[in-house]
Amino acid sequence: MLKPTHKALQAVCHDFRNVVNGMIEEFNELGCEVTSLVESSDPIFSQRSNIVINLLNEKTGKSVTLPARLTRAFRKDGSWCYRIRWQHPYSFDAAKAL
């Protein structure tokens, strides 16, 4: 089950061809959901795409880059939402240190 973050994290996802910026508002050690800030009629990434996600702390300017896989794309409140699974289990305690 995904858990709400204490505050939304800014994220940039890419597959070396396409880029989506968005916000992560829910996560767990297996993955997260990114709500896209990019308007498009279709999802930018295809299902099961290997992607890279970059998480940014806007206050410190520090970031972390994680390999991941897109497991689902769906519409949520008029925006594309991408469900992402980390390629390796990840602790968000490290993200708090950003």
C-alpha positions in Angstrom: 0.0 0.0 0.0 1.3 3.5 -0.9 1.7 6.0 1.9 1.3 9.7 1.7 4.6 11.7 1.9 5.0 14.4 4.4 5.3 16.8 1.5 5.3 16.3 -2.2 8.6 15.7 -3.8 9.4 17.0 -7.2 10.4 14.3 -9.7 11.7 14.1 -13.2 11.2 10.8 -15.1 12.8 9.9 -18.4 13.6 7.0 -20.6 16.4 8.7 -22.6 13.8 9.8 -25.2 10.9 11.2 -23.3 10.8 13.4 -20.2 8.0 13.9 -17.7 8.1 16.2 -14.7 5.7 15.7 -11.8 5.1 15.4 -8.1 5.4 12.3 -5.9 2.7 12.4 -3.2 2.6 8.7 -2.3 5.3 6.1 -2.0 6.5 2.9 -0.3 9.7 0.9 -0.4 8.6 -0.8 -3.6 7.6 2.2 -5.7 5.7 5.4 -6.0 3.1 7.3 -8.0 4.1 10.4 -10.0 1.4 12.8 -11.0 2.5 14.4 -14.3 2.6 18.2 -14.7 2.9 17.6 -18.5 -0.4 17.9 -20.4 -0.9 15.2 -23.0 -3.8 13.2 -24.5 -1.9 9.9 -24.1 0.6 8.7 -21.6 4.2 9.7 -22.4 5.7 6.3 -21.4 4.4 2.9 -22.4 3.6 0.2 -19.8 6.6 -1.7 -18.5 9.0 0.9 -19.7 12.4 1.1 -18.0 12.8 4.7 -16.8 15.1 6.7 -14.6 13.5 8.9 -11.9 15.3 11.9 -10.3 14.0 13.2 -7.0 14.8 16.8 -6.1 14.8 18.7 -2.8 14.1 22.2 -3.9 15.3 23.8 -0.7 18.8 22.2 -0.7 19.2 21.6 -4.4 20.2 18.0 -3.7 18.9 15.1 -5.8 18.9 11.3 -6.0 18.6 9.3 -9.2 16.9 5.9 -9.2 16.3 3.2 -11.9 12.7 2.1 -12.0 10.0 0.5 -14.2 6.6 2.0 -15.1 3.9 -0.5 -14.1 0.8 1.5 -14.9 -0.4 4.8 -16.4 -3.9 6.1 -15.6 -5.8 9.3 -15.5 -6.4 10.9 -12.1 -8.2 14.2 -11.6 -7.4 15.2 -15.3 -3.7 14.4 -15.1 -1.6 11.4 -16.0 -0.5 9.4 -13.0 2.4 6.9 -13.4 2.7 4.0 -11.0 6.4 3.3 -10.7 8.2 0.3 -9.2 11.8 0.7 -8.0 14.3 -1.7 -9.6 15.7 -2.2 -6.1 14.0 -1.8 -2.7 14.6 1.8 -1.6 14.3 3.5 1.8 12.9 7.0 1.7 14.9 7.7 4.9 17.6 8.7 2.4 15.2 11.0 0.6 14.6 12.8 3.9 18.3 13.6 4.0 18.2 15.4 0.7 
